[in-house]
Amino acid sequence: MNARSAVLYSVLRLLAFLVPFGIMMLIPIMREYYWLSAIFAALIGLSLSMIFLRRPLDDVATGLAARRTRRSSGEQADADAEDAAS
């Protein structure tokens, strides 16, 4: 997994939440109900990330799958070597 793609995806997800939250905090009534602003910002951030962050998510998921495959093939080779030794 490329650490850069994971960090980029995480930063973009945070921005997708923090920007709408910051904009809503500028509205006086939303300052009073900050928890409602947080819920709306989370829903907006989720929607934005599903629409615009599909490629970075795919890069991170592909990297994790490749890392898991390499790890499991290494564990399988270790298991085969132990079986051969027995």
KAKAUR-V151529 format. One record per helix or strand. SS is the DSSP state (H for helix, E for strand). FROM is the first residue (numbers start at 1). LEN is the number of residues. If there is no record, write none. Layout:
BEGIN
ss & from & len
SS & FROM & LEN
SS & FROM & LEN
END
This chain:
BEGIN
ss & from & len
H & 3 & 23
H & 28 & 5
H & 34 & 19
H & 54 & 32
END
